Amino acid sequence: MRARDLRGLVLASVLLLRAAPARAHEPDRPGAPMVLAQPKDHAPFAFLDESGRLRGIVVDLWSLWSRKTGVPILLEPCAAPAALERLARREADVVAAAVETAALAEDWDLSAPLLQTDVHVFALADPRGPRKLAELSRPAIGILRDDAAMDVLPARLPGASLRSFAATDDLFSAVGVGHVQMFAADDATAAWQLSRRGVLGRYRPLEPPLHSARWRAIFRKGDAALRAQVDAGFARITEAERSELLRKWMIPPRRLPAWVRKALWPGLLGLGAAALLVHWALLGREVRRRTTALRESERRARTLMDNLPGMAYRCANDREWTVEFVSDGCRAVTGWEPSDLTGSRTVAYGSLIREEDRESVWRDVQAAVDARRAFELVYRIRTRSGRERWVWERGCGVFGQDGALVALEGFVSDVTERQRAEEELRGTNRELLDQAFHDPLTGLPNRRAFVERLEAALARCGRERRRAALLYVDLDGFKEVNDRFGHAVGDQVLAAAARRLREAVRRADDVSRLGGDEFAVVVDGLAAHRDAELVARQVVESLSGPFAVAGVEVWVGASVGIAVAPDDGTTVEDLTARADRAMYAAKAGGKGRWAYAAQT
């Protein structure tokens, strides 16, 4: 029974005690059995076997007690939270066994200890692995949710990362398949669960233990006579008999606590001698089988890596990325042989990375390693032939049990063609975008771009309380030039007029072609109305001179309408309409002139 299950029932159980009916079992009456409630979900202490029968260390211990005292018992299995409820309702005389906690001792009477088990942190039995708790640094530890060790571990192992599991089977299933490599459990539970999964010799407990768990029977407060009767019966059980129980239910790992080894050693010695002969006979066969399987596994892995379109690697986390292993795919990616790169014998992989990319590659990898996440990079390398290639790399850090970085492992593939295709696509998109917002004849922004720029200028006027002006420009005499000399000459005049407009205005002013022979100039940040008039004068003067195109000299002029925001309007539509009307007013006044919208 877990500590939290018991703590959570204390208050409810006390209330049940007060409200319980007077009826109770009477174990002191001749022939009446003592009713024991026992949680059924803690193997090997108490659990239901495949036939539904309650079995385990606690069951055998109480059966031995019954034989010693002559008092019959009735063991009733139940879920952990129900045990104290049954005791409180007087449906049971005793809770057969539970781990002692401060909450239990405060609200119930407890027997003398029935069993005591040490709780250890278990780690892989690697010859180079840790043997003591003090050797661990920021370990990741699996543990049962709400286990008492949850309160002990943070103080004993600061910085430990705890991965909790709801049930014992969940924890040890993860241990059995290697998803959890370090866990906390009592020795008996660990031996039982690891043995069932065939991985008993794979783990060892780290010394010293985290704490000791004492198992006691639980009684209602004030039931002193029954408690004395139970304690007296257990006192008659010898150490040899307790050892026999442990021998039945525990197969010790290679490094269990001393009290377990001493209890089991005499019985195991004889079995060990007999088993040794069988072991020697089978060892050779098993070694041959595993060697064959290992070679086949290596062959399949090698075949897979050699057929991948890229190279798998393992390297040190240093500035040269010193290679420990690389697959044959490195020939296609780098042009170098695996033996050339391994150990940086001929060339270091770091030297292949283009110099402009080296620092960013190093920085991105270190950031991923520090965060313990995978990294994904695209960068350029120089191959053995001197060609530049783009490569894509995905990898991650490999960490030891002590949390230290051991190496980097990953995969590199050539993505040069993909990068070229993406760059061509980006270039095409830029061209399409340019065509969508620019006039192909003059190269000026078109009406769509003009609207966006004028909207931006009007927004700034609103935010910064300043003025902007729109100059609506129409070429005088252009229709006659176009009709007389043709569209080819007319197009050249429009292109030349666009160039003159750009040169006439300030660098900060936006010039656009609205269509036909109409242009617009957006003058942002006006200090006074007079500034707009100065720009209009420059526009008219720049377009008043002759245009020499296609071997002929032609004359055009310009009429300009001026609308000032916010005085003449605060929207694109209003300002454009006012400037257009002002332009026609200027043209009506004699051409080659300008007029303000406010004057029309």
Residue, then its C-alpha position, 0 to 999 in steps of 0.5 A: m500500500r502506498a503512502r499517499d493511499l494511506r494518508g488520503l484515507v486517515l480523516a475518512s477512516v477516523l470519521l468511520l470509526r466514530a460512526a461505525p456500528a457496534r457489531a464486530h468480529e470476535p477473534d477471541r471467541p473459540g473457533a472464530p477466525m481473525v479477519l485480515a484485510q490486505p491490499k492485493d497490488h504489491a508483489p511479492f508482498a501480497f498479490l493475486d495469482e492467475s487463479g485469483r488466489l492471494r499470495g506473497i510474503v505477507v500471506d505466508l508470514w500470517s499463515l505461519w503465525s496462524r500455525k504457531t498460535g492456533v488462531p484461524i485467520l481469514l485473509e480478504p484481498c482488497a484494493a489499497p484504499a479499501a483496507l483502512e475503510r474495512l478496518a474502520r467499519r469493523e468489517a476486518d480486525v486487522v490490516a495484515a501489513a502496510v509500510e509504516t508512515a507518520a500518518l498511520a502511527e498518529d491515527w492507528d495502533l501499529s504492531a511490532p515490525l513484521l518485515q524491514t526492506d531497504v529502498h535503493v536506487f538501482a542502475l545498470a550493472d555496467p563495470r564502468g557505471p556508478r556504484k554509489l549514490a554520490e557518483l550520480s550527477r543530475p540522474a533521471i530516475g523512474i519511481l512509483r507515483d506517491d512512493a515515500a522515496m519521492d520525499v527522500l530523493p530531492a534531499r539525497l540527490p539534488g537535481a535529480s529528474l524524477r519520472s513517475f509511474a502510476a503502477t508497479d507494472d508500468l514502472f518495471s515494464a519500462v525498465g524491462v525494455g530499456h526505456v528507464q535505466m535507473f529507478a528507485a524501489d525496495d529490494a524485494t520488489a526489485a528482485w521479484q519484478l526484474s526476475r519476472r522480466g529476465v533482467l535480474g542481472r542487468y541492474r545493481p543497487l547503489e549504496p547507501p540505501l535511500h531509507s528503510a521501509r518497515w512493514r507493520a500490522i494495523f489495528r484500531k486505536g485502543d485495541a491493545a489486547l488484539r495487538a498484544q496477541v498478534d505481537a506475541g504470535f510473531a515473536r514465536i517466528t524464528e529468523a530461520e523461518r523468516s529466511e525461508l520465506l525470503r528464499k521462497w519469494m526473492i531471487p537476489p540481484r548481484r548486489l542486494p543488501a547484506w541481510v538478504r545475501k546472508a539469508l539466502w546464501p546457504g540455500l543458493l550455494g548448493l544450487g549454484a554448484a549444480a547450476l554451474l555445470v549446466h551453465w558451462a555446458l550451455l554457455g558455449r552454445e549461447v555465445r555462438r548463437r549470440t555472436t552469429a546474431l550480432r554479426e547478422s545484425e551488424r551486417r543488416a545495419r551496415t547494408l542499410m547505412d550504405n544504401l542511405p543517400g547520405m552519411a551516418y556519423r558519430c563524432a566528438n563535440d570539438r571544433e574539428w568534429t573529430v569523426e569516430f565513425v562514418s558510413d560509406g556514404c561520405r564518399a558521395v557527400t564529401g568525396w573523401e574515404p571513411s578512413d580519411l575522415t575517421g580520427s581526422r587522419t587525413v582531413a578534419y570534417g570541420s575543415l570541410i565546412r565553408e569558413e563563413d558557415r563554421e561559427s553558425v554551425w558550432r553555435d547552433v549545435q552547442a545550443a541544441v546540446d545544452a538544451r538536450r534536443a536534436f539539431e537540424l542544420v543546412y550549410r555549405i562544405r567544400t568537397r575533395s574535388g574543390r566543389e561547393r555543396w549544400v548539405w543538410e544535417r540532423g543529429c543529437g548529443v549522446f549522454g552518459q549515465d552521469g549526464a556528461l556529453v559523450a559524443l554527437e550522432g547524426f546524418v548528413s545528406d547532399v541537398t545542393e540540387r534542392q537549394r538551387a531549385e529553391e533559390e530559382l523559385r525565390g528568384t521567380n517569386r521576386e520577379l513576379l512580385d516586382q511585375a505585380f507592383h511595377d510598370p514594365l515600360t518605365g520601371l516606376p511603381n504602378r497604381r497598386a504600389f502607389v495606393e500602398r505608399l500613399e496609404a502608408a504616408l497618410a497613416r504617418c500623417g495621422r500618427e505623427r500629426r504632419r502633412a503629406a502632399l499628392l502631386y497628380v501629373d499629366l503630360d501636356g501635348f503627349k497625345e499629339v506626339n503619339d498620334r504623329f510619331g506612333h506608339a514606339v516614339g510615345d513609349q520612349v517619351l514616357a520612359a524619358a519623362a519617368r527618368r526626368l521625374r525621378e531626377a527632379v524630386r527628392r530621394a524620399d519622394d515616391v514617383s509612380r505611373l498611374g497609367g497612360d500619360e499620368f504620373a503621381v508624386v507622393v511628398d511625405g513630411l511637408a513642413a509647409h504648403r510651399d514645399a509641395e509647390l517647390v516640388a511641383r515647379q521642379v516637375v514642370e520645369s524638368l518636363s518642359g524641355p525637348f525630348a530627343v527620341a528615335g532621331v526626332e525632337v519632340w516637346v511635351g509639358a506637364s500640368v500638376g494638381i496638388a492635394v495636401a493631407p489632411d487638409d484636402g482629405t485623409t483617404v487615398e480616394d479623397l486625396t486622389a480625386r481632389a488632386d485630379r480635379a486640381m490638375y484639370a484646373a491647372k491644365a485649363g489655366g494654360k498648361g505647364r502650370w500647377a494648382y492647389a486642390a484648395q483653390t479649385 
